[in-house]
Amino acid sequence: MFVNRFFKTEVGQDVIEYALLCALVAFTGAGLALSIGLNIDTAYNTIDSKHKQAHGNAFGKGHGSGNPGRGNPGGNSEGDGGAGDGNGNP
């Protein structure tokens, strides 16, 4: 009885319209959040790759990749910053 009256009155129609409007806003917001999230992820990946490239240019390729416990901090005897094996070998 209450359900029949609910769907026959104007109030029921308004509730359905508001529910549809809320669903539309929710889906639009979710789509925008997903799109913005993907753009932010792309921006962070770009910044990270440029940071790694700049770090490589500043310190030389393979900086710090040697074994400092064996006397070689990552460079070879020519001082070019190349990756060493920890024994003074390039």
CYANA upper distance limits for C-alpha pairs under 8 A (distance plus 0.5 A):
  1 MET  CA      5 ARG  CA      6.83
  2 PHE  CA      6 PHE  CA      6.51
  3 VAL  CA      7 PHE  CA      6.87
  4 ASN  CA      8 LYS  CA      6.76
  5 ARG  CA      9 THR  CA      6.66
  6 PHE  CA     11 VAL  CA      7.71
  6 PHE  CA     12 GLY  CA      5.80
  7 PHE  CA     12 GLY  CA      5.64
  7 PHE  CA     13 GLN  CA      7.47
  8 LYS  CA     12 GLY  CA      7.50
  9 THR  CA     13 GLN  CA      7.53
 10 GLU  CA     14 ASP  CA      6.87
 11 VAL  CA     15 VAL  CA      6.81
 12 GLY  CA     16 ILE  CA      6.84
 13 GLN  CA     17 GLU  CA      6.71
 14 ASP  CA     18 TYR  CA      6.60
 15 VAL  CA     19 ALA  CA      6.61
 16 ILE  CA     20 LEU  CA      6.69
 17 GLU  CA     21 LEU  CA      6.63
 18 TYR  CA     22 CYS  CA      6.57
 19 ALA  CA     23 ALA  CA      6.68
 20 LEU  CA     24 LEU  CA      6.69
 21 LEU  CA     25 VAL  CA      6.75
 22 CYS  CA     26 ALA  CA      6.56
 23 ALA  CA     27 PHE  CA      6.64
 24 LEU  CA     28 THR  CA      6.60
 25 VAL  CA     29 GLY  CA      6.51
 26 ALA  CA     30 ALA  CA      6.61
 27 PHE  CA     31 GLY  CA      6.64
 28 THR  CA     32 LEU  CA      6.70
 29 GLY  CA     33 ALA  CA      6.56
 30 ALA  CA     34 LEU  CA      6.63
 31 GLY  CA     35 SER  CA      6.67
 32 LEU  CA     36 ILE  CA      6.54
 33 ALA  CA     37 GLY  CA      6.43
 34 LEU  CA     38 LEU  CA      6.74
 35 SER  CA     39 ASN  CA      6.85
 36 ILE  CA     40 ILE  CA      6.64
 37 GLY  CA     41 ASP  CA      6.64
 38 LEU  CA     42 THR  CA      6.72
 39 ASN  CA     43 ALA  CA      6.70
 40 ILE  CA     44 TYR  CA      6.69
 41 ASP  CA     45 ASN  CA      6.70
 42 THR  CA     46 THR  CA      6.69
 43 ALA  CA     47 ILE  CA      6.69
 44 TYR  CA     48 ASP  CA      6.52
 45 ASN  CA     49 SER  CA      6.70
 46 THR  CA     50 LYS  CA      6.72
 47 ILE  CA     51 HIS  CA      6.52
 48 ASP  CA     52 LYS  CA      6.69
 49 SER  CA     53 GLN  CA      6.64
 50 LYS  CA     54 ALA  CA      6.53
 51 HIS  CA     55 HIS  CA      6.54
 52 LYS  CA     56 GLY  CA      6.63
 53 GLN  CA     57 ASN  CA      6.76
 54 ALA  CA     58 ALA  CA      6.64
 55 HIS  CA     59 PHE  CA      6.67
 55 HIS  CA     60 GLY  CA      8.48
 56 GLY  CA     60 GLY  CA      5.78
 56 GLY  CA     61 LYS  CA      5.98
 56 GLY  CA     62 GLY  CA      8.20
 56 GLY  CA     63 HIS  CA      8.14
 57 ASN  CA     61 LYS  CA      7.77
 59 PHE  CA     63 HIS  CA      6.43
 59 PHE  CA     81 GLY  CA      7.68
 60 GLY  CA     80 ASP  CA      7.47
 60 GLY  CA     81 GLY  CA      5.54
 60 GLY  CA     82 GLY  CA      7.36
 61 LYS  CA     81 GLY  CA      6.62
 61 LYS  CA     82 GLY  CA      6.14
 61 LYS  CA     83 ALA  CA      7.60
 62 GLY  CA     74 GLY  CA      7.19
 62 GLY  CA     75 GLY  CA      8.20
 62 GLY  CA     81 GLY  CA      6.95
 62 GLY  CA     82 GLY  CA      5.78
 62 GLY  CA     83 ALA  CA      5.06
 63 HIS  CA     73 PRO  CA      8.40
 63 HIS  CA     74 GLY  CA      6.02
 63 HIS  CA     75 GLY  CA      7.40
 63 HIS  CA     81 GLY  CA      6.26
 63 HIS  CA     82 GLY  CA      7.27
 63 HIS  CA     83 ALA  CA      7.13
 64 GLY  CA     73 PRO  CA      6.07
 64 GLY  CA     74 GLY  CA      4.90
 64 GLY  CA     75 GLY  CA      8.01
 64 GLY  CA     83 ALA  CA      8.03
 65 SER  CA     73 PRO  CA      7.70
 65 SER  CA     74 GLY  CA      5.30
 65 SER  CA     83 ALA  CA      6.15
 65 SER  CA     84 GLY  CA      7.42
 66 GLY  CA     72 ASN  CA      6.35
 66 GLY  CA     73 PRO  CA      5.78
 66 GLY  CA     74 GLY  CA      4.24
 66 GLY  CA     75 GLY  CA      7.54
 66 GLY  CA     83 ALA  CA      6.57
 66 GLY  CA     84 GLY  CA      5.48
 66 GLY  CA     85 ASP  CA      6.04
 66 GLY  CA     86 GLY  CA      5.51
 67 ASN  CA     71 GLY  CA      7.60
 67 ASN  CA     72 ASN  CA      6.35
 67 ASN  CA     73 PRO  CA      6.64
 67 ASN  CA     74 GLY  CA      7.29
 67 ASN  CA     84 GLY  CA      8.38
 67 ASN  CA     85 ASP  CA      7.35
 67 ASN  CA     86 GLY  CA      5.07
 68 PRO  CA     72 ASN  CA      5.61
 68 PRO  CA     73 PRO  CA      5.15
 68 PRO  CA     74 GLY  CA      7.84
 68 PRO  CA     86 GLY  CA      7.37
 69 GLY  CA     86 GLY  CA      8.40
 70 ARG  CA     86 GLY  CA      6.10
 70 ARG  CA     87 ASN  CA      7.14
 71 GLY  CA     86 GLY  CA      7.07
 71 GLY  CA     87 ASN  CA      7.75
 71 GLY  CA     88 GLY  CA      8.40
 72 ASN  CA     76 ASN  CA      8.08
 72 ASN  CA     84 GLY  CA      7.56
 72 ASN  CA     85 ASP  CA      8.33
 72 ASN  CA     86 GLY  CA      5.40
 72 ASN  CA     87 ASN  CA      7.07
 72 ASN  CA     88 GLY  CA      6.66
 73 PRO  CA     84 GLY  CA      8.47
 73 PRO  CA     86 GLY  CA      7.92
 74 GLY  CA     81 GLY  CA      7.04
 74 GLY  CA     82 GLY  CA      7.14
 74 GLY  CA     83 ALA  CA      5.69
 74 GLY  CA     84 GLY  CA      5.65
 74 GLY  CA     85 ASP  CA      8.20
 74 GLY  CA     86 GLY  CA      7.67
 75 GLY  CA     79 GLY  CA      6.46
 75 GLY  CA     80 ASP  CA      6.98
 75 GLY  CA     81 GLY  CA      4.73
 75 GLY  CA     82 GLY  CA      5.39
 75 GLY  CA     83 ALA  CA      6.10
 75 GLY  CA     84 GLY  CA      6.01
 75 GLY  CA     88 GLY  CA      8.40
 75 GLY  CA     90 PRO  CA      7.90
 76 ASN  CA     80 ASP  CA      7.29
 76 ASN  CA     81 GLY  CA      7.04
 76 ASN  CA     82 GLY  CA      6.54
 76 ASN  CA     83 ALA  CA      7.57
 76 ASN  CA     84 GLY  CA      6.22
 76 ASN  CA     88 GLY  CA      6.26
 76 ASN  CA     89 ASN  CA      6.74
 76 ASN  CA     90 PRO  CA      5.73
 77 SER  CA     88 GLY  CA      7.05
 77 SER  CA     89 ASN  CA      8.29
 77 SER  CA     90 PRO  CA      8.37
 82 GLY  CA     90 PRO  CA      7.18
 83 ALA  CA     90 PRO  CA      6.72
 84 GLY  CA     88 GLY  CA      6.90
 84 GLY  CA     89 ASN  CA      6.13
 84 GLY  CA     90 PRO  CA      5.06
 85 ASP  CA     89 ASN  CA      6.31
 85 ASP  CA     90 PRO  CA      7.04
